[in-house]
Amino acid sequence: GVMVGAGVCYGQRTQVHFIDDILNAQRYRDEILRPIVVPFIHDHHLMLQHDNAWPNVARICTQFLEAENIPVLAWPAYSPDMSPIGHVWDAPDQRIWQRVPVPANIQQLRTAIEEELTNIPQATINNLINS
């Protein structure tokens, strides 16, 4: 399998980031938050919304976000998926597995994921955020 990170907001999106191996809190901070999330949020004056997955809420990450002045939207415990990114993944996921031939290895899968996510019109993402 492949672990993928990406972010969306109204009118913008981050680059797609592939995560090799297990994502722990230090890697989340160093590979996702520092190089991707912090500049994106500062550039666009946004607030971060992420779920309560352990790397996201580990002390090393929460302290880092506070130090970087990144506002974080509280995520209620045991809440249904409130994030639009979950819905953004649905269509590309279906299209990837409908490809002929389907991706036969990890590199082909990564390429397919990046192509499909990049091909989502921003208007579609905006509509999902509005819904």
C-alpha positions as CSV (number, residue, x, y, z in Angstrom):
1,G,0.0,0.0,0.0
2,V,0.8,3.7,-0.1
3,M,0.3,6.4,2.5
4,V,-0.5,9.8,1.0
5,G,-0.8,13.2,2.6
6,A,-2.4,16.2,1.0
7,G,-4.4,19.2,2.1
8,V,-7.2,21.2,0.6
9,C,-8.9,24.5,1.3
10,Y,-11.3,26.7,-0.6
11,G,-9.4,27.8,-3.7
12,Q,-6.1,26.1,-2.9
13,R,-4.5,22.7,-2.3
14,T,-1.1,21.4,-1.2
15,Q,1.2,19.2,-3.1
16,V,0.7,15.5,-2.8
17,H,3.2,13.9,-0.4
18,F,4.0,10.2,-0.2
19,I,4.9,8.7,3.2
20,D,7.2,5.7,3.3
21,D,7.1,3.4,6.3
22,I,5.4,4.2,9.5
23,L,4.4,7.8,10.2
24,N,5.3,8.7,13.7
25,A,5.0,12.1,15.3
26,Q,8.5,13.3,14.6
27,R,8.2,12.3,10.9
28,Y,4.8,14.1,10.8
29,R,6.4,17.2,12.1
30,D,9.5,17.1,10.0
31,E,8.1,15.7,6.7
32,I,4.6,17.2,6.6
33,L,4.1,20.0,9.1
34,R,7.4,21.9,8.7
35,P,7.9,21.8,4.9
36,I,4.3,21.7,3.7
37,V,1.6,22.7,6.2
38,V,3.3,25.6,7.9
39,P,4.3,27.5,4.8
40,F,0.9,26.8,3.2
41,I,-1.1,28.0,6.2
42,H,1.1,31.1,6.6
43,D,1.0,31.9,2.9
44,H,-2.8,31.7,2.7
45,H,-3.7,32.8,6.3
46,L,-5.6,29.5,7.1
47,M,-6.4,27.4,10.1
48,L,-5.4,23.7,10.3
49,Q,-8.0,21.0,10.5
50,H,-6.8,17.4,11.1
51,D,-8.2,14.4,12.9
52,N,-7.1,13.0,16.3
53,A,-4.7,10.4,14.8
54,W,-1.8,10.0,17.2
55,P,0.9,11.7,15.2
56,N,-1.3,14.7,14.7
57,V,-2.0,15.3,18.4
58,A,1.3,14.1,19.9
59,R,3.0,16.7,22.1
60,I,5.9,17.2,19.8
61,C,3.5,18.3,17.0
62,T,1.1,20.4,19.1
63,Q,4.0,22.3,20.6
64,F,5.5,22.8,17.2
65,L,2.2,24.1,15.8
66,E,1.9,26.5,18.8
67,A,5.5,27.7,18.3
68,E,4.7,28.3,14.6
69,N,1.5,30.2,15.4
70,I,-0.6,27.7,13.5
71,P,-4.3,27.9,14.6
72,V,-5.8,24.4,14.9
73,L,-9.5,23.7,14.7
74,A,-10.6,21.5,17.5
75,W,-11.7,18.0,16.4
76,P,-14.4,16.5,18.6
77,A,-13.6,13.0,19.9
78,Y,-15.5,10.2,18.3
79,S,-16.9,12.5,15.6
80,P,-17.7,11.4,12.1
81,D,-15.3,12.5,9.4
82,M,-15.8,16.2,9.2
83,S,-12.9,16.9,6.8
84,P,-13.6,17.6,3.2
85,I,-10.3,15.8,2.2
86,G,-12.0,12.5,3.0
87,H,-14.6,13.2,0.2
88,V,-11.9,14.5,-2.1
89,W,-10.2,11.0,-2.0
90,D,-13.4,9.1,-3.1
91,A,-13.4,9.8,-6.9
92,P,-9.7,9.4,-7.5
93,D,-9.7,6.2,-5.6
94,Q,-12.4,4.8,-7.9
95,R,-10.7,6.0,-11.0
96,I,-7.3,4.5,-10.0
97,W,-8.8,1.0,-9.7
98,Q,-10.7,1.4,-13.0
99,R,-7.5,2.1,-14.9
100,V,-6.6,-0.5,-17.6
101,P,-4.3,-1.9,-16.6
102,V,-4.5,-1.3,-12.9
103,P,-1.3,-0.1,-11.2
104,A,0.9,-3.2,-10.9
105,N,3.5,-1.9,-8.5
106,I,4.0,0.9,-5.9
107,Q,5.6,3.3,-8.4
108,Q,2.7,2.9,-10.8
109,L,0.2,3.4,-7.9
110,R,2.0,6.6,-6.8
111,T,1.9,7.9,-10.3
112,A,-1.8,7.1,-10.6
113,I,-2.6,8.7,-7.3
114,E,-0.7,11.9,-8.1
115,E,-2.3,12.1,-11.6
116,E,-5.8,11.6,-10.3
117,L,-5.5,14.0,-7.4
118,T,-4.0,16.7,-9.6
119,N,-6.8,16.2,-12.1
120,I,-9.6,17.0,-9.6
121,P,-10.9,20.5,-10.6
122,Q,-10.5,23.0,-7.8
123,A,-14.2,23.8,-8.3
124,T,-15.0,20.2,-7.2
125,I,-13.0,20.7,-4.1
126,N,-14.7,24.0,-3.4
127,N,-18.1,22.3,-3.8
128,L,-17.2,19.6,-1.3
129,I,-16.1,22.2,1.2
130,N,-19.3,24.1,0.8
131,S,-21.5,20.9,1.2
